[in-house]
């Protein structure tokens, strides 16, 4: 999954100017259903959009959905994903599952992270319990000077900040 994320990042930035490349939600974006977020567990499902629509680094090439579940006792969150990555007039479909370690769980927020892949990306999922919003953030976790130039260039594309919206159907235009 982490290798796919690097490939996904490369194509995401290359296609950012096109938006979600011919896909649009069939219904207006709505907040995720926060009803299953509690002191012992958390569960949301939705499609990802850039937290800031003006942030070109966080634009996706195609639909990306997740089902995120967290268990306070096990101190883990699991993100099960499906992504369509569009490249010109072709696309690939990727699915996967990533585990995150819970760093903090309190009345204000749930924060979980993992570090992985060739770029050693730090991926963070944050449930903002006060605002009833969820975020996915990504940054480099350490210097990348020891990597090949091609991989360094790809790694520099990291830095997405996404927010899931309620699940939807998609239109192709």
N, C-alpha and C positions, 0 to 999 in steps of 0.2 A: 504494500500500500504506500509506503514512503517513497519508493522509486516512482510509482505512478503519480504521486504528488509533485515530484520534481518535473516530470513530463507535463503534468497538468499545469503547473506554474508557467513553464516555458510557453505553452500554447495559449494560456490565459492572457499573458501580457502581449503576445503577438497579435491576438485577436481582440484586445480590449476595446479598440475604437469601434468595433462592430456591435458591442453590447453582448447579448446572449445569442448572437449569431442566428437570427431567424426564429427563435423561440420566445414566446411571451406568455405570462400566466393567463389562463382563461378567465380568471376572476381577479378583482383587485386584491393586492397584497393585504393580508390581515395579520395581526400579531399571532404568535404561536399560542396554543392553549396551555396556560400555566397551571391548570387545575391539578395536575399530578406532580407538583413540586411541593415537598413537605420537609419536615425535620429529619426524616429517615430515608427518603428516596426522592428521585427526580426523574421525570420522563417527559420528553417533548419530541415532536416530529414536525419537520417542515422543510421548505426549500430555501437555499441560501441566496442572499443578495448582499451587495456591498453595504456596510453600515452607513457609509457616506456615499451617496450616488455620484458625487464629484470625484471620488478617489478612483482614478483610472487603474491603479495597481490592484484594486480589489474587484475589478469587473470579471465576470465569468464568461467563458465562451459558449456555455450551454447549461441546461438545467443540472442542478446538483442538490440532492436531497439527503437528509440524515434523520435517523432515529437515535436519540441520545438518551441513555438510561444511566443513572448513578445510584449507587448503593452506599449509604453512609457507613454501615457496619463493615463492609468489605473495603472501604475507602477507594473505590474505583468508579470510573465512568466508562461506558462503552459507546462508541460512535459507529453505527452501521450506516454505510453510505452507498449511494448510487450516483454516478456522474456521467453526463454525456459531454465529451470533449470534441468540439467541432474544429476541423482543420480544412478550410476551404469549403468544398462541397461534399466532404466526407466527414464521418464522425466515428468515434469509438465509445463504447459503453464500458464503464469500470464500476466495480462494486468492491466493497471491502469493509473491514472492521478494525478499529483502532481502540486500544486500551489507554486510559489516562489515569494517573494517580491523583487522588484528591489531596490538595494542599491545604485547603481551608473550607470549612463548612460552618456557617453561622447564620444568624437571622438576616444578615444583609446580603450574603453571597455564597455561592458554591464555586470554587475555583479548582480546576483539575488540569494537569499538563502531562506531556510526554516530550521526549527529545529523541529524534531518530532520523534515519535516512542518511544518504551520503553528505547532505548539507548540514547535518546535525541541527535540524530545525527544531525550535521550541514551539510546540503547538499548545495553545491554551484554550480551554472551554470555560466560559464564565457565565453562570446563572446570576443575574442581577435580580435578587428577590424583591427589592424595593420597587424597581421599575418594571418588573415582570418581563424582562428581556433576556435573551441569551446571545452570547457573542462567541465567535471563534477568531482567535488572533494567532499570528504566526510571525516569528522573528528568528534571526540567526542566533544560536545559543553560544557560539564561540567564533573566534577568527577562522577564516577559510583559506588563509594564505598557503597552506600545505596541499591544497587541491589543485587539480589541473586547471588551466585557464578556461577551458570549455565548461567544466563543472562550476568553477567560481562564477562565471558569467550567468549560468543558470541559477545558482544559489542567490545571486544578487537580486533576483526577481521576487524573492520572498518578501513578506510584509503585508499580507492580506489581512483585512479586518472585515469579517462577515457577520451577518445576523440572519437567523432563520425566520421565515414568515410561514404562516399556516400552509399546510399541504394544499396542493392545487393540481389541476390538470393544465396541460400546456397546449398552446396553439403554435402551429408552424406557419410562418408567412414567407 
